[in-house]
């Protein structure tokens, strides 16, 4: 069921179906929405703008939502350009409006806009309130979720939590309405995943208030059972907990030998009831999906060949991204391949061992070019070890 905002809160966000990559790296097969809201009371507040590519559409929706009113405040929860991209346009349109943001956001403002809004800004900090009439916004700071200036806000009358990038999701507003978790998970681990401790701190802070509605800056408005499920998943994700018992088999293969071994291992894991088994080809599949699955499950096997005396680039890039996103508290098995001087296993072990609370599962399997019958006992031993918890 589509969420219904309280009568004095209006949605004025926009869907972007033209941009192919979010942050120039994450595929958007279902587009992206940039959410913006209006609170109309004795005072009127705009809550965030949108990406500059959607400026014209957003300004039209804003005018319609205002219905002749003049806004008093522009609340900037997050200075990233997909949310602050229309600040100059709307501030110029309403010269009497005050921009409200954290002190750090106001510090960032001239870095994005070559404009002087002196005398038209108001800095707020954690616990400050902004009275609009019947409605009141209480500000909750959220540094590093996922930028240092982020501020969220809680509307006290309607119990509405404006969560900035928290609880965001890839896709247009109503895309994949029946499966929020899939694209929310890919969004979380690739955008906010490194900052689990900071997300957990925000969840703890927000838990002091009754919340009936969550209004994120991306994705659908959350209410009812969907809201409860989102809170449940965020409590797991922010603690780097295990959502699904299972094994991700992530491989990179040059001529098919490593691929054959990875697929055989997946078959052996399924035979051993190792939980959900997912297989991803790091050379071809979406890396953000692979990162999502790596965090989702409790175990992973990485399989890659040696390349130029080092590690095949697709695997190196994947492990580098896991490091950037704070991958931790997982079990990892290793399959290496090499025709004359295998090195990939050593390098993968070193990269994974540098991460926090990682258990390397033995034995490491070494292949020489192709999977052979003589390799099966080692592969079976690895499957046995991965299936055990």
Secondary structure as a PSIPRED ss2 file (coil, helix, strand):
# PSIPRED VFORMAT (PSIPRED V4.0)

   1 X C   1.000  0.000  0.000
   2 X C   1.000  0.000  0.000
   3 X C   1.000  0.000  0.000
   4 X C   1.000  0.000  0.000
   5 X C   1.000  0.000  0.000
   6 X C   1.000  0.000  0.000
   7 X C   1.000  0.000  0.000
   8 X C   1.000  0.000  0.000
   9 X E   0.000  0.000  1.000
  10 X E   0.000  0.000  1.000
  11 X E   0.000  0.000  1.000
  12 X C   1.000  0.000  0.000
  13 X C   1.000  0.000  0.000
  14 X E   0.000  0.000  1.000
  15 X E   0.000  0.000  1.000
  16 X E   0.000  0.000  1.000
  17 X C   1.000  0.000  0.000
  18 X C   1.000  0.000  0.000
  19 X C   1.000  0.000  0.000
  20 X C   1.000  0.000  0.000
  21 X E   0.000  0.000  1.000
  22 X E   0.000  0.000  1.000
  23 X C   1.000  0.000  0.000
  24 X C   1.000  0.000  0.000
  25 X C   1.000  0.000  0.000
  26 X E   0.000  0.000  1.000
  27 X E   0.000  0.000  1.000
  28 X C   1.000  0.000  0.000
  29 X C   1.000  0.000  0.000
  30 X C   1.000  0.000  0.000
  31 X C   1.000  0.000  0.000
  32 X E   0.000  0.000  1.000
  33 X E   0.000  0.000  1.000
  34 X E   0.000  0.000  1.000
  35 X C   1.000  0.000  0.000
  36 X C   1.000  0.000  0.000
  37 X E   0.000  0.000  1.000
  38 X E   0.000  0.000  1.000
  39 X E   0.000  0.000  1.000
  40 X E   0.000  0.000  1.000
  41 X C   1.000  0.000  0.000
  42 X C   1.000  0.000  0.000
  43 X C   1.000  0.000  0.000
  44 X E   0.000  0.000  1.000
  45 X E   0.000  0.000  1.000
  46 X E   0.000  0.000  1.000
  47 X E   0.000  0.000  1.000
  48 X C   1.000  0.000  0.000
  49 X C   1.000  0.000  0.000
  50 X C   1.000  0.000  0.000
  51 X C   1.000  0.000  0.000
  52 X H   0.000  1.000  0.000
  53 X H   0.000  1.000  0.000
  54 X H   0.000  1.000  0.000
  55 X H   0.000  1.000  0.000
  56 X H   0.000  1.000  0.000
  57 X H   0.000  1.000  0.000
  58 X H   0.000  1.000  0.000
  59 X H   0.000  1.000  0.000
  60 X H   0.000  1.000  0.000
  61 X H   0.000  1.000  0.000
  62 X H   0.000  1.000  0.000
  63 X H   0.000  1.000  0.000
  64 X H   0.000  1.000  0.000
  65 X H   0.000  1.000  0.000
  66 X H   0.000  1.000  0.000
  67 X C   1.000  0.000  0.000
  68 X C   1.000  0.000  0.000
  69 X C   1.000  0.000  0.000
  70 X C   1.000  0.000  0.000
  71 X C   1.000  0.000  0.000
  72 X C   1.000  0.000  0.000
  73 X E   0.000  0.000  1.000
  74 X E   0.000  0.000  1.000
  75 X E   0.000  0.000  1.000
  76 X C   1.000  0.000  0.000
  77 X C   1.000  0.000  0.000
  78 X C   1.000  0.000  0.000
  79 X C   1.000  0.000  0.000
  80 X C   1.000  0.000  0.000
  81 X H   0.000  1.000  0.000
  82 X H   0.000  1.000  0.000
  83 X H   0.000  1.000  0.000
  84 X H   0.000  1.000  0.000
  85 X C   1.000  0.000  0.000
  86 X C   1.000  0.000  0.000
  87 X H   0.000  1.000  0.000
  88 X H   0.000  1.000  0.000
  89 X H   0.000  1.000  0.000
  90 X H   0.000  1.000  0.000
  91 X H   0.000  1.000  0.000
  92 X H   0.000  1.000  0.000
  93 X H   0.000  1.000  0.000
  94 X C   1.000  0.000  0.000
  95 X C   1.000  0.000  0.000
  96 X C   1.000  0.000  0.000
  97 X C   1.000  0.000  0.000
  98 X E   0.000  0.000  1.000
  99 X E   0.000  0.000  1.000
 100 X E   0.000  0.000  1.000
 101 X E   0.000  0.000  1.000
 102 X C   1.000  0.000  0.000
 103 X H   0.000  1.000  0.000
 104 X H   0.000  1.000  0.000
 105 X H   0.000  1.000  0.000
 106 X H   0.000  1.000  0.000
 107 X H   0.000  1.000  0.000
 108 X H   0.000  1.000  0.000
 109 X H   0.000  1.000  0.000
 110 X H   0.000  1.000  0.000
 111 X H   0.000  1.000  0.000
 112 X H   0.000  1.000  0.000
 113 X C   1.000  0.000  0.000
 114 X C   1.000  0.000  0.000
 115 X C   1.000  0.000  0.000
 116 X C   1.000  0.000  0.000
 117 X C   1.000  0.000  0.000
 118 X C   1.000  0.000  0.000
 119 X C   1.000  0.000  0.000
 120 X C   1.000  0.000  0.000
 121 X E   0.000  0.000  1.000
 122 X E   0.000  0.000  1.000
 123 X E   0.000  0.000  1.000
 124 X C   1.000  0.000  0.000
 125 X C   1.000  0.000  0.000
 126 X C   1.000  0.000  0.000
 127 X C   1.000  0.000  0.000
 128 X C   1.000  0.000  0.000
 129 X E   0.000  0.000  1.000
 130 X E   0.000  0.000  1.000
 131 X E   0.000  0.000  1.000
 132 X C   1.000  0.000  0.000
 133 X C   1.000  0.000  0.000
 134 X C   1.000  0.000  0.000
 135 X C   1.000  0.000  0.000
 136 X E   0.000  0.000  1.000
 137 X E   0.000  0.000  1.000
 138 X E   0.000  0.000  1.000
 139 X E   0.000  0.000  1.000
 140 X E   0.000  0.000  1.000
 141 X E   0.000  0.000  1.000
 142 X C   1.000  0.000  0.000
 143 X C   1.000  0.000  0.000
 144 X C   1.000  0.000  0.000
 145 X C   1.000  0.000  0.000
 146 X C   1.000  0.000  0.000
 147 X C   1.000  0.000  0.000
 148 X C   1.000  0.000  0.000
 149 X C   1.000  0.000  0.000
 150 X C   1.000  0.000  0.000
 151 X E   0.000  0.000  1.000
 152 X E   0.000  0.000  1.000
 153 X E   0.000  0.000  1.000
 154 X E   0.000  0.000  1.000
 155 X E   0.000  0.000  1.000
 156 X C   1.000  0.000  0.000
 157 X C   1.000  0.000  0.000
 158 X C   1.000  0.000  0.000
 159 X C   1.000  0.000  0.000
 160 X E   0.000  0.000  1.000
 161 X E   0.000  0.000  1.000
 162 X E   0.000  0.000  1.000
 163 X C   1.000  0.000  0.000
 164 X C   1.000  0.000  0.000
 165 X C   1.000  0.000  0.000
 166 X C   1.000  0.000  0.000
 167 X C   1.000  0.000  0.000
 168 X C   1.000  0.000  0.000
 169 X C   1.000  0.000  0.000
 170 X C   1.000  0.000  0.000
 171 X E   0.000  0.000  1.000
 172 X C   1.000  0.000  0.000
 173 X C   1.000  0.000  0.000
 174 X C   1.000  0.000  0.000
 175 X C   1.000  0.000  0.000
 176 X C   1.000  0.000  0.000
 177 X C   1.000  0.000  0.000
 178 X C   1.000  0.000  0.000
 179 X C   1.000  0.000  0.000
 180 X H   0.000  1.000  0.000
 181 X H   0.000  1.000  0.000
 182 X H   0.000  1.000  0.000
 183 X H   0.000  1.000  0.000
 184 X H   0.000  1.000  0.000
 185 X H   0.000  1.000  0.000
 186 X H   0.000  1.000  0.000
 187 X H   0.000  1.000  0.000
 188 X H   0.000  1.000  0.000
 189 X H   0.000  1.000  0.000
 190 X H   0.000  1.000  0.000
 191 X H   0.000  1.000  0.000
 192 X H   0.000  1.000  0.000
 193 X H   0.000  1.000  0.000
 194 X H   0.000  1.000  0.000
 195 X H   0.000  1.000  0.000
 196 X H   0.000  1.000  0.000
 197 X H   0.000  1.000  0.000
 198 X H   0.000  1.000  0.000
 199 X H   0.000  1.000  0.000
 200 X H   0.000  1.000  0.000
 201 X H   0.000  1.000  0.000
 202 X H   0.000  1.000  0.000
 203 X H   0.000  1.000  0.000
 204 X H   0.000  1.000  0.000
 205 X H   0.000  1.000  0.000
 206 X H   0.000  1.000  0.000
 207 X C   1.000  0.000  0.000
 208 X C   1.000  0.000  0.000
 209 X C   1.000  0.000  0.000
 210 X C   1.000  0.000  0.000
 211 X C   1.000  0.000  0.000
 212 X C   1.000  0.000  0.000
 213 X E   0.000  0.000  1.000
 214 X E   0.000  0.000  1.000
 215 X E   0.000  0.000  1.000
 216 X C   1.000  0.000  0.000
 217 X C   1.000  0.000  0.000
 218 X C   1.000  0.000  0.000
 219 X C   1.000  0.000  0.000
 220 X C   1.000  0.000  0.000
 221 X C   1.000  0.000  0.000
 222 X E   0.000  0.000  1.000
 223 X E   0.000  0.000  1.000
 224 X H   0.000  1.000  0.000
 225 X H   0.000  1.000  0.000
 226 X H   0.000  1.000  0.000
 227 X H   0.000  1.000  0.000
 228 X H   0.000  1.000  0.000
 229 X H   0.000  1.000  0.000
 230 X H   0.000  1.000  0.000
 231 X H   0.000  1.000  0.000
 232 X H   0.000  1.000  0.000
 233 X H   0.000  1.000  0.000
 234 X H   0.000  1.000  0.000
 235 X H   0.000  1.000  0.000
 236 X H   0.000  1.000  0.000
 237 X H   0.000  1.000  0.000
 238 X H   0.000  1.000  0.000
 239 X C   1.000  0.000  0.000
 240 X C   1.000  0.000  0.000
 241 X C   1.000  0.000  0.000
 242 X C   1.000  0.000  0.000
 243 X C   1.000  0.000  0.000
 244 X E   0.000  0.000  1.000
 245 X E   0.000  0.000  1.000
 246 X E   0.000  0.000  1.000
 247 X E   0.000  0.000  1.000
 248 X E   0.000  0.000  1.000
 249 X E   0.000  0.000  1.000
 250 X E   0.000  0.000  1.000
 251 X E   0.000  0.000  1.000
 252 X E   0.000  0.000  1.000
 253 X C   1.000  0.000  0.000
 254 X C   1.000  0.000  0.000
 255 X C   1.000  0.000  0.000
 256 X C   1.000  0.000  0.000
 257 X H   0.000  1.000  0.000
 258 X H   0.000  1.000  0.000
 259 X H   0.000  1.000  0.000
 260 X H   0.000  1.000  0.000
 261 X H   0.000  1.000  0.000
 262 X H   0.000  1.000  0.000
 263 X H   0.000  1.000  0.000
 264 X H   0.000  1.000  0.000
 265 X H   0.000  1.000  0.000
 266 X H   0.000  1.000  0.000
 267 X H   0.000  1.000  0.000
 268 X H   0.000  1.000  0.000
 269 X H   0.000  1.000  0.000
 270 X H   0.000  1.000  0.000
 271 X H   0.000  1.000  0.000
 272 X C   1.000  0.000  0.000
 273 X C   1.000  0.000  0.000
 274 X C   1.000  0.000  0.000
 275 X C   1.000  0.000  0.000
 276 X E   0.000  0.000  1.000
 277 X E   0.000  0.000  1.000
 278 X E   0.000  0.000  1.000
 279 X E   0.000  0.000  1.000
 280 X E   0.000  0.000  1.000
 281 X E   0.000  0.000  1.000
 282 X C   1.000  0.000  0.000
 283 X C   1.000  0.000  0.000
 284 X C   1.000  0.000  0.000
 285 X C   1.000  0.000  0.000
 286 X C   1.000  0.000  0.000
 287 X H   0.000  1.000  0.000
 288 X H   0.000  1.000  0.000
 289 X H   0.000  1.000  0.000
 290 X H   0.000  1.000  0.000
 291 X H   0.000  1.000  0.000
 292 X H   0.000  1.000  0.000
 293 X H   0.000  1.000  0.000
 294 X H   0.000  1.000  0.000
 295 X H   0.000  1.000  0.000
 296 X H   0.000  1.000  0.000
 297 X E   0.000  0.000  1.000
 298 X E   0.000  0.000  1.000
 299 X E   0.000  0.000  1.000
 300 X E   0.000  0.000  1.000
 301 X E   0.000  0.000  1.000
 302 X E   0.000  0.000  1.000
 303 X E   0.000  0.000  1.000
 304 X E   0.000  0.000  1.000
 305 X E   0.000  0.000  1.000
 306 X E   0.000  0.000  1.000
 307 X E   0.000  0.000  1.000
 308 X C   1.000  0.000  0.000
 309 X C   1.000  0.000  0.000
 310 X E   0.000  0.000  1.000
 311 X E   0.000  0.000  1.000
 312 X C   1.000  0.000  0.000
 313 X H   0.000  1.000  0.000
 314 X H   0.000  1.000  0.000
 315 X H   0.000  1.000  0.000
 316 X H   0.000  1.000  0.000
 317 X H   0.000  1.000  0.000
 318 X H   0.000  1.000  0.000
 319 X H   0.000  1.000  0.000
 320 X H   0.000  1.000  0.000
 321 X H   0.000  1.000  0.000
 322 X H   0.000  1.000  0.000
 323 X H   0.000  1.000  0.000
 324 X H   0.000  1.000  0.000
 325 X C   1.000  0.000  0.000
 326 X C   1.000  0.000  0.000
 327 X C   1.000  0.000  0.000
 328 X E   0.000  0.000  1.000
 329 X E   0.000  0.000  1.000
 330 X E   0.000  0.000  1.000
 331 X E   0.000  0.000  1.000
 332 X E   0.000  0.000  1.000
 333 X E   0.000  0.000  1.000
 334 X E   0.000  0.000  1.000
 335 X E   0.000  0.000  1.000
 336 X E   0.000  0.000  1.000
 337 X E   0.000  0.000  1.000
 338 X C   1.000  0.000  0.000
 339 X C   1.000  0.000  0.000
 340 X C   1.000  0.000  0.000
 341 X C   1.000  0.000  0.000
 342 X C   1.000  0.000  0.000
 343 X C   1.000  0.000  0.000
 344 X H   0.000  1.000  0.000
 345 X H   0.000  1.000  0.000
 346 X H   0.000  1.000  0.000
 347 X H   0.000  1.000  0.000
 348 X H   0.000  1.000  0.000
 349 X H   0.000  1.000  0.000
 350 X H   0.000  1.000  0.000
 351 X H   0.000  1.000  0.000
 352 X H   0.000  1.000  0.000
 353 X H   0.000  1.000  0.000
 354 X C   1.000  0.000  0.000
 355 X C   1.000  0.000  0.000
 356 X E   0.000  0.000  1.000
 357 X E   0.000  0.000  1.000
 358 X E   0.000  0.000  1.000
 359 X E   0.000  0.000  1.000
 360 X E   0.000  0.000  1.000
 361 X E   0.000  0.000  1.000
 362 X E   0.000  0.000  1.000
 363 X E   0.000  0.000  1.000
 364 X E   0.000  0.000  1.000
 365 X E   0.000  0.000  1.000
 366 X E   0.000  0.000  1.000
 367 X E   0.000  0.000  1.000
 368 X C   1.000  0.000  0.000
 369 X C   1.000  0.000  0.000
 370 X C   1.000  0.000  0.000
 371 X C   1.000  0.000  0.000
 372 X C   1.000  0.000  0.000
 373 X H   0.000  1.000  0.000
 374 X H   0.000  1.000  0.000
 375 X H   0.000  1.000  0.000
 376 X H   0.000  1.000  0.000
 377 X H   0.000  1.000  0.000
 378 X H   0.000  1.000  0.000
 379 X H   0.000  1.000  0.000
 380 X H   0.000  1.000  0.000
 381 X H   0.000  1.000  0.000
 382 X H   0.000  1.000  0.000
 383 X H   0.000  1.000  0.000
 384 X H   0.000  1.000  0.000
 385 X H   0.000  1.000  0.000
 386 X H   0.000  1.000  0.000
 387 X H   0.000  1.000  0.000
 388 X C   1.000  0.000  0.000
 389 X C   1.000  0.000  0.000
